[in-house]
Amino acid sequence: GGMFLIPLSALIQFHTRENTAGHILASNNLAQNLCMLLFLAVPVYLAQIGVPQRVVFIGLGFITLAGSIWAIVLLPQSMLRMIVKGLFSSRYSMHVVGLDNIPAERGVLFLGNHISFLDWAFLQMACPRPVRFVMHRSYYEKWYLKWILDRLGIIPISSGGAASALGEVKKALEAGHAVALFPEGHITRNGHLSSFRSGFEKSLAGTGAVVVPFYLQGLWGSIYSFASGGYRETIRSLDSRRVTVAFGTPLPDSVDAVRVKKSVQELSIDAWESHISQMRPLASTWLRTAKRVGSGPSVLGHDGQNLSGTRLLGAVLAFSKKIDEICPNEPRIGILLPPSAAGVIANLACLVRGRTVVNLNYTQPGETLAACAQRAGLKTVLTSRQFETKLSAKGFDIAALSQASNLVRMEDVKESIAPFSFARQILRAKLLPAWWLDLVSVKKVTLSDTAAILFSSGSEGIPKGVELSHFNMVGNMRQTSAVLNPNEDDIILSTLPLFHAFGLTITTLMPLIEGIPLVTQPDPTDARAVGRLCAQHRVTILCGTSTFLRMYTQSKSVHPLMLQTLRMVVAGAERLRPEVRSGFKEKFGIDVFEGYGTTETTPVASVNIPDVLLDDWSSVQVGNKPGTVGLPLPGSQFRIVDPETLQELSIGEEGLVLVGGSQIMKGYLDDAERTTESVVVLDGKRWYKSGDKGKIDTDGFLQIVDRYSRFAKVGGEMVGLGAVETALAQSGALAPCEFLATSIPDPGKGERIALLYVVPAEASTLTPDDIKDRIRQSGLPALQQPSAVFQVGELPRLGSGKADYSKAKQIARERAEASG
């Protein structure tokens, strides 16, 4: 009775107009009561005239059977919904967002993403109205499906008969039906939302129907999707799967495909935030992965010290107990370590004890390093004696830091742990279940608590402390993993510094939490060591900056065979120079995929990924467009707005890039004013003002033009310095020199463009006059041509490999003043 009456009452209320709900519900109750009285009276009468009870019950059975058949014929979608729910409810739970956006009557066209073969089922379960789906004819014509698909009102479509199918959609909408169409035209092969086809526009125009955009989240990684085996294994390790179906605000029948896709992307933010809110904090999530990895490899050290999942878990549990003894009441702990087993253990041990990790940038001047530690309130900084020696040898001074904070060496902590304690923790890690270890060994924190504080690169000034919550970090890792789509045999090289968001989140914590082995290499500039480790451990994924990738391309110590196992190389943190992309492809035969993000976006906002051939063997799902920074991650979105009014601009127009999604930082450390300036709330969502100038094409790919701060005002005209660098690189006029454009004051024009360049040994005969001649012959417009050129020994760079624009401007200004 409950299975029948409760859904029936819900459907009646949903399809009832608000001003007539009372009358309809009262009439429904009256009809039900009259029927109950009638069915009570009939058995009583039959009993009085002596009809046996068995005959009465058999008769009731036939009546029930007839009613069931009638209900199935009348409402086949309801029957299907019940069957599907029974099949999948034990494995999947469902959460619906925006149900009020579905009109109870009039034609509705549902348009959204397509991630698995089960999308239709969950969409129908989430929608109270019967939905007619548009299905590819090859599935529709299967003899064992066709009879039931006809009862469900399925509309078949094929490449040769699309016009007739879309005509049928138009008729259905005009008749007031609800129709669902997947405008991508295929199930995603890479987790991304691909381009929307515009065919639905003709079916929709003039019908008076509305478009309700939807976004499905949670089925990518299931066996019903095209996700890789490695990603499926990660998802399978979860106790249960939560599928979120988000419905957006209705759009008019004049809407186009670009606007619909934008609405679906906005919905993806809501759906992913709902999904991430059900995840566990970093330490609890990693602990379960470590148990799943078990005796398999987890951390492969550059020095041969390898750790399995179990041994890493045991080491972290042992060190975490010492953390409580060394700094019992300190909410934040500093870490001064490179990518290494020690760096991994230090970060995880602090997170296990609920502390906020603050990885410090050891390449900064000592005074800046101490100021960052002081600003974060660090009383204790974990480091190692061996690493201190290496820093001293490279000229880095941490004496000021030692005066501001207490330096605790990892070697000393390790020696203070008795061998029996290590063995005991490894035994606990091996034998005890994950839920028990989580309960007794992990300090409870919430997703909204700060997990890490990272200081920005300082490429344009004083570093800012960025607070990243557990919500930010576990969310960005899952978003990145969804498009990375890891294979079972993937291995990541962890060489980016831990003080950089890219290094901490993506190349260190993400593989640990997703169960991907990582190979540590403390120095990303050691090209020979990077090449050797890639070959030794058969690394498949390499992440780096354009600067580091250039080093590997130019180094004679890196033979192409060393990198032959790489399947994906991702460049981020700075603009990927065209000559680096082409040079890497020429030497190693491997494409470099450019991504985009900032410390404030945890860091990944978008990335290019490989194109995928579809089942028709002729169509391609485009994932990579050279010259762009890719599509936004699932659950993210870009907006291009006017920098002054924040009004959204049209497709193709250049403006300020806003980034929205779960990865937007918690805020700047102890700086509410700057946080308010950088993070704005529009349409109920938080957006980060990136400071970058960019534009979006019709497929959703973002192209970064330049930083707003990297413009020179020459004679009243704004000239992008990044555009100058790109144009010079594409022309090849300055090859093989490295160069960087900046601006210096000019009494007559306000500012002028200056160029710092490095002459390699093979071109040592080049003079400044030669450089100026090459610039003049490059084809650059006169306004964009640098009027001052200065040769330097090396371009100023930060420890992360990014160009130090603040230092470059200072050098150019000093050289200009010295030359008169």
C-alpha positions in Angstrom: 0.0 0.0 0.0 2.8 2.4 0.9 4.7 1.6 -2.3 1.5 2.6 -4.3 -0.3 5.3 -2.3 2.7 7.5 -1.3 4.0 7.9 -4.9 0.5 8.4 -6.2 -0.1 11.2 -3.7 3.2 12.8 -4.6 2.3 12.7 -8.3 -1.1 14.2 -7.7 0.4 17.0 -5.7 3.1 17.6 -8.3 0.7 17.8 -11.2 -1.8 20.0 -9.4 -1.9 23.8 -9.8 -1.2 25.6 -6.6 -4.5 27.4 -6.4 -6.6 24.2 -6.9 -4.5 21.9 -4.7 -7.0 21.8 -1.9 -9.9 20.9 -4.0 -8.0 18.2 -5.9 -6.6 16.5 -2.7 -10.0 16.6 -1.1 -11.6 15.0 -4.1 -8.8 12.4 -4.2 -9.4 11.5 -0.5 -13.2 11.3 -1.1 -12.8 9.0 -4.0 -10.3 6.7 -2.1 -12.6 6.5 0.9 -15.6 5.6 -1.3 -13.6 2.9 -3.0 -12.4 1.5 0.4 -16.0 1.4 1.6 -17.1 -0.4 -1.6 -14.4 -3.0 -1.4 -15.2 -3.5 2.3 -18.9 -4.0 1.6 -18.4 -6.5 -1.2 -16.4 -9.1 0.9 -18.9 -8.7 3.7 -21.8 -9.4 1.4 -20.1 -12.4 -0.2 -19.4 -13.8 3.2 -23.1 -13.4 4.2 -24.3 -15.3 1.2 -21.8 -18.1 1.9 -19.1 -17.6 -0.7 -15.9 -19.4 0.6 -13.0 -17.1 1.7 -10.7 -18.8 -0.7 -12.8 -17.8 -3.7 -13.0 -14.3 -2.3 -9.2 -14.0 -2.1 -8.7 -15.6 -5.5 -11.2 -13.0 -6.9 -9.3 -10.2 -5.2 -6.1 -11.5 -6.7 -7.5 -11.3 -10.2 -8.8 -7.8 -9.5 -5.3 -6.8 -8.2 -3.7 -8.4 -11.3 -5.9 -6.5 -13.6 -5.3 -3.3 -11.8 -1.5 -3.9 -12.0 -1.6 -4.6 -15.7 -3.8 -1.5 -16.2 -1.3 0.6 -14.2 1.7 -0.7 -16.1 0.0 0.0 -19.4 -1.0 3.5 -18.3 2.2 4.4 -16.5 5.1 2.3 -18.0 7.7 4.9 -16.9 6.6 4.4 -13.2 7.1 0.7 -13.6 10.4 1.2 -15.2 11.4 3.6 -12.4 10.6 1.0 -9.8 12.5 -1.7 -11.5 15.6 0.4 -12.0 15.5 1.7 -8.5 15.3 -1.9 -7.2 18.3 -2.9 -9.3 20.6 -0.1 -8.4 19.5 1.2 -5.0 21.9 -1.1 -3.2 24.9 0.4 -5.1 23.8 3.9 -5.8 22.0 6.5 -3.8 20.4 9.5 -5.5 20.2 13.2 -4.6 18.1 15.6 -6.6 18.7 19.3 -6.8 16.3 21.9 -8.3 13.2 19.7 -8.6 11.1 22.8 -8.4 12.5 24.0 -11.7 10.5 21.3 -13.6 7.0 22.6 -14.6 4.2 20.3 -13.8 2.6 20.8 -17.3 3.5 22.2 -20.7 6.2 20.9 -23.0 9.7 20.4 -21.5 12.9 19.6 -23.2 15.6 18.3 -20.9 19.1 18.9 -22.1 22.3 17.9 -20.3 25.5 15.9 -20.1 25.9 12.3 -21.1 28.3 10.3 -19.0 27.1 6.7 -18.9 24.6 4.1 -20.3 22.5 4.6 -17.1 21.9 8.4 -17.5 18.3 7.9 -18.8 17.4 5.7 -15.9 18.5 8.2 -13.2 17.0 11.1 -15.1 13.7 9.3 -15.2 13.9 8.4 -11.5 14.7 12.0 -10.6 11.9 13.5 -12.7 8.2 13.0 -11.5 6.9 13.4 -15.1 7.0 10.7 -17.7 10.0 11.4 -20.0 10.3 10.5 -23.7 14.0 9.9 -24.5 15.7 10.4 -27.8 17.7 7.2 -28.4 20.2 6.2 -31.2 18.3 3.9 -33.6 20.9 1.1 -33.4 19.8 0.5 -29.8 16.1 1.1 -30.5 15.9 -1.5 -33.2 17.1 -4.4 -31.1 14.2 -6.9 -31.1 14.3 -7.6 -27.4 14.0 -3.9 -26.6 11.9 -2.3 -29.3 8.5 -3.5 -27.9 9.1 -1.9 -24.5 10.8 1.2 -25.9 7.7 1.8 -28.0 5.6 1.7 -24.9 7.9 4.2 -23.2 7.5 6.6 -26.1 11.2 6.5 -27.2 12.1 8.6 -30.2 14.8 6.9 -32.4 17.4 9.0 -34.1 20.2 8.3 -36.5 22.7 10.4 -38.5 20.7 9.8 -41.7 17.3 10.4 -40.2 17.9 13.2 -37.7 15.4 15.5 -39.4 12.4 13.2 -38.9 13.4 12.4 -35.3 13.7 16.1 -34.5 10.3 16.7 -36.1 8.9 14.0 -33.8 10.5 15.9 -30.9 8.8 19.1 -32.0 5.4 17.4 -32.1 5.9 15.9 -28.6 6.8 19.3 -27.2 3.8 20.9 -28.8 1.6 18.2 -27.3 3.0 19.1 -23.8 5.2 16.1 -23.3 8.5 16.0 -21.5 11.4 15.0 -23.8 15.0 14.3 -22.9 17.9 14.7 -25.4 21.6 14.5 -24.9 23.0 17.3 -27.1 26.6 16.0 -27.0 25.4 13.2 -29.3 27.6 10.6 -27.5 28.7 9.4 -24.1 31.8 11.2 -22.9 35.0 9.4 -23.4 37.1 11.6 -21.2 34.9 12.9 -18.4 34.6 16.4 -20.0 31.5 18.1 -21.2 32.0 18.3 -25.0 30.3 20.6 -27.5 26.5 20.7 -27.8 25.0 20.1 -31.2 22.5 22.7 -32.3 19.9 20.4 -33.9 17.5 20.7 -31.0 17.1 24.4 -31.7 14.8 23.8 -34.7 12.7 21.3 -32.7 12.3 23.8 -29.9 11.6 27.0 -31.8 8.0 28.2 -31.6 6.7 25.3 -29.5 6.1 27.4 -26.4 8.0 24.7 -24.5 10.8 25.4 -22.0 14.3 23.9 -21.8 15.3 22.6 -18.4 19.1 22.0 -18.3 20.3 19.1 -16.1 23.7 17.8 -14.9 24.4 14.2 -13.8 27.3 13.6 -11.5 28.4 10.3 -10.0 28.2 7.8 -12.8 31.6 8.6 -14.4 33.8 5.8 -13.1 31.0 3.2 -13.0 31.1 0.1 -15.2 28.4 1.7 -17.4 30.8 4.6 -18.4 33.9 4.8 -20.5 36.2 5.6 -17.5 39.5 3.8 -17.3 40.0 0.8 -15.1 42.3 2.7 -12.7 39.6 5.4 -12.1 36.9 2.7 -11.7 39.1 1.0 -9.1 39.3 4.2 -7.1 35.5 4.8 -7.3 34.8 1.1 -6.5 36.7 1.4 -3.2 34.0 3.8 -1.9 31.4 2.2 0.3 28.5 3.5 -1.9 28.0 5.8 -4.9 26.0 8.9 -4.7 24.4 10.1 -8.0 23.4 13.8 -8.1 20.9 15.0 -10.6 20.7 18.8 -10.8 18.0 20.6 -12.7 18.5 24.3 -13.7 16.2 27.3 -14.2 13.9 26.9 -17.2 15.1 28.6 -20.4 12.8 29.9 -23.3 12.3 28.1 -26.6 14.5 30.6 -28.3 17.7 29.5 -26.5 20.7 28.3 -28.4 23.2 25.5 -27.8 26.0 27.8 -26.4 23.6 29.2 -23.7 22.3 25.8 -22.8 25.9 24.4 -22.4 26.7 27.4 -20.2 23.7 26.6 -18.0 24.7 23.0 -17.7 28.2 24.0 -16.6 26.8 26.3 -14.0 24.7 23.3 -12.7 27.9 21.2 -12.6 29.2 23.4 -9.8 26.1 22.6 -7.7 26.2 18.9 -8.5 29.9 18.6 -7.7 29.7 20.6 -4.5 26.9 18.3 -3.4 29.1 15.3 -4.2 32.2 16.7 -2.5 30.2 17.5 0.6 29.8 13.8 1.1 33.5 13.0 0.9 35.8 12.6 3.9 38.7 15.0 4.8 42.1 14.4 3.4 43.6 12.1 6.1 40.5 9.8 6.3 40.3 9.5 2.6 44.0 8.7 2.2 43.9 6.2 5.0 41.3 4.1 3.2 43.4 4.3 0.0 46.5 3.2 1.8 44.6 0.1 3.1 43.4 -0.6 -0.4 46.9 -0.3 -1.9 48.3 -2.6 0.9 51.6 -4.2 -0.1 51.5 -2.4 -3.5 53.9 0.5 -4.2 52.9 3.9 -2.9 56.0 6.1 -2.8 59.1 5.3 -4.8 62.0 7.4 -3.5 64.7 8.9 -5.7 67.2 7.4 -3.3 65.8 3.9 -3.5 63.7 4.1 -0.3 60.4 2.7 -1.5 57.2 2.6 0.6 54.2 0.3 0.1 50.8 1.5 1.1 51.1 -0.4 4.4 54.6 0.8 5.3 53.7 4.4 4.5 50.6 4.2 6.7 52.6 2.7 9.5 55.3 5.4 9.2 52.7 8.1 9.2 50.9 6.7 12.3 54.3 6.5 14.1 55.3 10.1 13.2 51.8 11.5 13.9 52.1 10.4 17.6 55.4 12.3 17.8 53.7 15.4 16.3 51.5 15.5 19.4 54.5 15.3 21.7 56.6 17.9 19.8 54.0 20.5 19.3 50.9 19.5 21.3 48.9 22.8 21.0 49.9 24.2 17.7 47.2 24.3 15.0 49.6 25.0 12.2 52.9 23.3 11.5 55.5 24.5 9.0 57.2 22.1 6.6 60.5 22.8 4.8 61.1 19.7 2.7 61.3 18.8 -1.0 59.2 16.2 -2.8 60.5 13.1 -1.0 59.4 10.3 1.3 60.2 12.6 4.3 58.1 15.4 2.7 55.2 13.0 2.2 55.3 11.6 5.7 55.6 15.0 7.3 52.5 16.3 5.5 50.4 13.2 6.1 51.4 13.0 9.8 50.3 16.6 10.4 47.0 16.1 8.5 46.3 12.9 10.5 46.6 14.9 13.7 44.2 17.6 12.4 46.9 20.2 11.9 47.1 22.7 9.1 50.2 22.2 6.9 52.3 25.2 5.8 54.9 24.2 3.2 57.4 27.0 3.0 59.2 28.2 -0.1 62.9 27.6 0.6 63.9 29.4 -2.7 62.8 32.8 -1.3 65.1 35.2 0.5 65.6 34.3 4.2 63.8 37.4 5.4 60.8 36.6 3.2 60.8 33.0 4.4 60.8 34.2 8.0 58.1 36.7 7.4 55.8 34.1 5.9 56.4 31.8 8.9 55.7 34.6 11.2 52.5 35.6 9.4 51.3 32.0 9.6 52.1 31.9 13.3 54.5 28.9 13.0 56.2 27.9 16.2 57.6 24.7 14.7 58.9 23.9 11.3 59.7 20.3 10.2 62.8 20.0 8.0 65.8 17.6 7.6 69.4 18.1 8.3 70.3 16.6 4.9 68.1 19.1 3.1 69.5 22.0 5.1 73.0 21.0 3.9 71.8 21.0 0.3 70.1 24.4 0.7 73.3 25.9 2.0 75.3 24.4 -0.8 72.9 26.2 -3.3 73.2 29.5 -1.5 69.8 29.5 0.2 69.9 31.0 3.7 67.4 29.8 6.3 69.1 31.4 9.3 66.3 34.0 9.6 63.8 31.2 9.7 65.6 29.4 12.5 65.3 32.6 14.6 61.5 32.9 13.9 60.6 29.2 14.5 61.9 26.1 16.1 63.4 23.8 13.4 62.7 20.1 14.1 64.7 17.6 12.0 63.0 14.6 10.6 66.1 12.5 11.3 65.9 13.3 15.0 62.2 12.5 15.1 62.9 9.1 13.4 65.6 8.3 15.9 63.3 9.1 18.8 60.8 6.4 17.7 61.7 2.9 19.0 62.0 0.1 16.4 59.2 -1.7 18.4 56.9 1.3 17.9 57.5 1.3 14.2 56.8 -2.4 13.9 53.7 -2.0 16.0 52.3 0.7 13.8 53.0 -1.3 10.6 51.3 -4.3 12.2 48.3 -2.1 13.1 48.3 -0.7 9.5 48.2 -4.2 8.1 45.7 -5.9 10.4 43.2 -3.3 11.6 40.3 -2.2 9.3 40.3 1.3 8.0 37.3 2.4 10.0 39.0 1.4 13.2 42.2 3.2 12.4 40.3 6.3 11.4 38.3 6.2 14.6 41.3 5.9 17.0 44.2 7.5 15.1 42.8 10.3 13.0 41.8 13.6 14.7 38.3 14.6 13.5 38.1 17.7 11.3 35.4 19.0 9.0 35.6 19.6 5.3 35.4 23.4 5.9 38.5 23.4 8.1 41.8 24.7 6.7 44.0 21.9 5.4 46.9 23.9 4.0 48.2 27.4 3.8 50.3 28.1 0.7 52.0 31.4 0.0 51.5 32.6 -3.5 54.5 32.7 -5.8 55.1 36.4 -5.4 55.8 36.8 -9.1 54.2 40.2 -9.0 54.9 41.3 -5.4 54.8 40.1 -1.8 53.5 36.5 -1.3 50.0 36.2 0.0 48.9 33.4 2.3 46.2 31.3 0.7 44.0 29.1 2.9 42.8 25.9 1.3 40.1 23.8 3.0 39.8 20.0 3.0 36.7 20.7 0.8 38.9 22.6 -1.7 41.6 20.0 -1.9 39.7 16.7 -1.9 37.4 18.3 -4.5 40.1 19.5 -6.8 41.9 16.2 -6.6 38.7 14.3 -7.6 37.9 16.8 -10.4 41.5 16.4 -11.8 41.4 12.6 -11.5 38.1 12.5 -13.4 39.7 14.0 -16.5 43.2 12.5 -16.0 41.3 9.1 -16.1 44.2 7.1 -14.6 45.1 3.6 -15.8 45.9 0.7 -13.5 49.6 0.9 -14.4 50.0 4.7 -14.2 52.9 6.2 -12.2 53.3 9.9 -11.6 56.7 11.7 -11.2 56.5 14.0 -8.2 59.1 16.6 -8.8 57.2 19.9 -8.3 58.0 21.6 -4.9 55.6 21.0 -2.0 55.3 24.8 -1.4 53.6 25.1 -4.8 49.9 24.3 -5.0 50.5 22.2 -8.2 53.1 20.2 -6.4 51.3 19.7 -3.1 47.8 19.0 -4.4 48.3 17.3 -7.8 51.7 15.6 -7.9 51.8 14.6 -4.2 48.5 14.3 -2.4 46.3 13.4 -5.4 48.2 10.2 -6.3 48.4 9.2 -2.7 44.6 9.6 -2.3 43.7 8.1 -5.7 46.1 5.2 -5.2 48.5 6.1 -8.0 52.2 5.3 -7.2 54.4 8.4 -7.2 58.2 8.7 -7.8 59.8 11.5 -5.8 62.6 13.7 -7.2 63.5 16.7 -5.0 65.1 18.8 -7.7 63.0 19.5 -10.9 66.0 21.2 -12.6 68.1 18.1 -12.5 67.2 16.9 -16.0 69.5 13.9 -15.9 67.9 12.6 -12.6 64.4 13.2 -14.0 65.1 11.3 -17.2 66.7 8.4 -15.2 63.8 8.1 -12.8 61.2 8.1 -15.7 63.1 5.3 -17.4 63.8 3.3 -14.2 60.2 3.3 -12.9 58.4 3.5 -16.2 56.7 6.8 -15.3 53.5 7.5 -17.3 52.5 11.0 -16.2 54.8 14.0 -15.9 53.7 17.4 -14.7 55.9 20.4 -14.9 56.3 24.1 -15.8 57.2 25.3 -19.3 60.7 26.2 -17.9 61.4 22.7 -16.6 60.1 21.1 -19.7 62.5 23.3 -21.8 65.4 22.1 -19.6 64.6 18.4 -20.4 64.3 19.3 -24.1 67.6 21.0 -24.2 69.5 18.7 -21.9 71.8 16.2 -23.7 71.6 14.0 -20.6 67.9 13.2 -21.3 67.7 10.7 -24.2 64.4 10.3 -25.9 64.2 6.6 -24.8 64.2 7.7 -21.2 60.7 9.2 -21.6 59.2 6.7 -23.9 56.7 5.3 -21.3 55.1 8.7 -20.8 51.4 8.8 -21.9 50.6 12.3 -20.7 52.8 15.4 -20.1 51.0 18.4 -18.5 52.4 21.9 -18.3 51.0 24.4 -15.8 51.9 27.3 -13.5 53.1 29.5 -16.4 52.3 30.0 -20.1 53.5 27.2 -22.3 55.8 28.6 -24.9 55.2 27.4 -28.5 58.8 26.6 -29.0 58.8 24.4 -25.8 55.7 22.5 -27.1 57.2 21.9 -30.5 60.7 21.1 -29.1 59.3 18.5 -26.7 57.3 16.9 -29.5 60.2 16.9 -31.9 62.7 15.3 -29.4 60.4 12.9 -27.5 57.5 12.5 -29.8 55.1 13.4 -27.0 52.4 16.1 -26.9 52.4 18.6 -24.0 49.0 19.5 -22.7 48.6 22.9 -21.2 46.6 23.5 -18.1 45.6 26.6 -16.1 45.1 27.5 -12.5 46.4 29.5 -9.5 47.1 28.9 -5.9 43.7 30.4 -5.2 42.0 27.7 -7.3 43.8 24.8 -5.4 45.3 25.0 -8.2 43.7 23.3 -11.3 40.9 25.2 -13.1 41.3 23.7 -16.6 43.4 21.4 -18.6 43.8 20.1 -22.2 43.6 16.3 -22.5 44.0 13.9 -25.5 41.4 13.8 -28.2 39.3 10.6 -28.3 38.0 8.8 -31.4 34.3 7.9 -31.1 32.5 4.7 -31.9 31.7 5.8 -35.5 35.4 5.8 -36.2 35.1 9.2 -37.8 34.1 11.6 -35.1 36.4 12.9 -32.4 35.7 14.2 -28.9 38.1 17.2 -28.9 40.0 17.6 -25.6 43.0 19.5 -26.8 43.3 22.9 -28.6 46.9 24.1 -28.7 47.1 27.8 -27.7 44.3 27.4 -25.2 44.5 26.2 -21.6 41.7 23.7 -22.1 38.1 23.2 -20.9 37.2 23.8 -17.3 37.3 20.8 -15.0 34.0 19.0 -14.3 32.3 21.1 -11.6 34.1 24.3 -12.7 33.2 27.2 -15.0 34.8 30.3 -16.5 33.2 33.6 -17.0 34.6 36.4 -19.1 33.5 39.7 -17.7 34.2 43.4 -17.9 36.9 44.1 -15.2 35.1 47.2 -14.0 31.4 46.2 -14.0 31.8 42.4 -13.9 29.1 42.2 -16.6 29.4 39.0 -18.6 30.8 39.4 -22.1 29.9 37.6 -25.3 31.7 34.5 -26.6 35.0 35.5 -28.2 35.3 38.8 -26.3 38.3 39.5 -24.2 37.9 40.3 -20.6 38.7 39.4 -17.0 38.6 35.6 -16.3 36.4 34.6 -13.4 36.8 31.0 -12.1 33.9 29.3 -10.3 33.8 25.9 -8.6 34.5 24.0 -5.4 38.2 24.6 -5.7 37.9 28.4 -5.0 40.0 29.1 -1.9 38.7 29.6 1.6 40.4 33.0 1.6 43.6 34.9 2.2 45.3 34.4 5.6 44.1 37.1 8.0 43.1 39.4 5.2 39.4 39.6 4.8 39.6 42.8 2.8 41.8 41.3 0.1 39.6 38.2 0.1 36.5 40.3 -0.5 38.3 42.0 -3.4 39.3 38.8 -5.0 36.3 36.5 -4.5 32.9 37.8 -5.5 29.4 36.2 -5.3 27.4 36.2 -8.5 24.1 34.4 -9.0 24.7 32.7 -5.6 28.1 31.2 -6.6 31.6 32.2 -5.5 33.9 33.4 -8.3 37.6 34.1 -8.1 38.9 37.2 -10.0 42.0 35.7 -11.6 43.6 38.9 -12.8 44.0 37.3 -16.2 42.7 38.6 -19.5 41.2 35.9 -21.7 38.4 34.8 -24.0 36.3 31.6 -24.5 35.5 30.1 -27.8 32.2 28.4 -28.8 33.5 25.0 -27.6 34.3 26.3 -24.2 38.1 26.4 -24.4 39.8 29.2 -22.6 42.6 31.3 -24.1 44.7 33.4 -21.8 45.7 36.7 -23.4 47.9 38.0 -20.6 47.9 39.2 -17.0 46.1 42.6 -16.6 49.2 43.6 -14.6 51.4 42.6 -17.6 50.5 45.4 -19.9 52.6 48.3 -20.9 50.9 51.7 -21.7 52.9 52.9 -24.7 51.8 56.3 -26.0 48.3 55.7 -24.4 47.9 52.3 -26.0 47.8 49.1 -23.9 50.2 46.5 -25.2 50.2 43.0 -23.7 53.7 41.8 -22.8 52.7 38.2 -23.0 51.4 38.8 -26.6 54.9 40.3 -27.4 56.6 37.2 -26.1 54.2 34.9 -28.0 54.6 36.8 -31.3 58.4 36.8 -31.0 58.4 33.0 -30.2 56.1 32.2 -33.1 58.2 34.2 -35.5 61.4 32.4 -34.5 63.3 35.7 -34.8 65.2 35.3 -31.5 65.9 31.6 -31.6 67.7 30.0 -29.8 67.6 32.7 -27.1 65.4 32.7 -24.1 63.7 36.0 -23.4 61.2 37.8 -21.3 59.4 41.1 -21.9 58.8 43.8 -19.3 58.1 47.5 -19.1 60.1 50.5 -17.9 59.3 54.2 -17.5 59.6 56.4 -20.5 59.4 60.3 -20.1 57.9 60.7 -23.6 55.5 57.7 -24.0 54.8 56.9 -20.4 56.2 53.4 -20.7 58.2 51.4 -23.2 58.8 47.7 -23.7 62.1 46.2 -22.6 63.4 42.7 -23.4 65.7 40.6 -21.2 67.4 37.8 -23.1 69.9 35.0 -22.6 72.3 34.0 -25.3 73.2 30.3 -25.3 76.8 29.1 -26.0 76.1 28.1 -29.6 75.0 31.7 -30.4 77.6 33.6 -28.4 78.4 35.9 -31.3 75.0 37.6 -31.1 75.2 41.3 -30.1 72.4 43.6 -28.8 72.3 45.2 -32.3 71.7 41.8 -33.9 68.8 41.2 -31.5 67.3 44.6 -32.4 67.7 43.9 -36.1 66.0 40.5 -35.6 63.1 42.2 -33.7 62.6 44.7 -36.5 62.5 41.9 -39.1 60.1 39.7 -37.0 57.0 41.3 -38.5 55.8 42.7 -35.1 53.8 45.9 -35.3 56.0 48.9 -34.3 54.0 49.5 -31.1 54.8 45.9 -29.9 58.5 46.0 -30.7 60.8 46.2 -27.6 62.8 49.4 -27.8 65.3 48.3 -25.1 67.2 45.0 -25.0 69.4 43.8 -22.2 71.5 40.6 -22.2 71.5 38.7 -18.8 73.2 35.6 -17.6 69.8 34.0 -16.8 66.2 35.1 -16.6 64.9 35.8 -13.1 62.8 32.9 -11.9 61.0 31.7 -8.8 61.6 28.3 -7.1 58.5 26.9 -8.9 60.0 27.7 -12.2 57.7 30.6 -13.0 59.2 33.9 -14.3 59.8 36.5 -11.6 58.2 39.5 -13.3 58.8 41.8 -10.4 62.5 41.0 -10.4 62.6 41.3 -14.2 61.2 44.8 -14.1 63.7 45.8 -11.4 66.6 44.5 -13.5 65.4 46.2 -16.7 64.9 49.5 -14.9 68.4 49.4 -13.3 70.0 48.5 -16.6 68.2 51.3 -18.4 69.2 53.8 -15.7 72.8 52.6 -15.9 72.9 53.0 -19.7 71.5 56.6 -19.4 
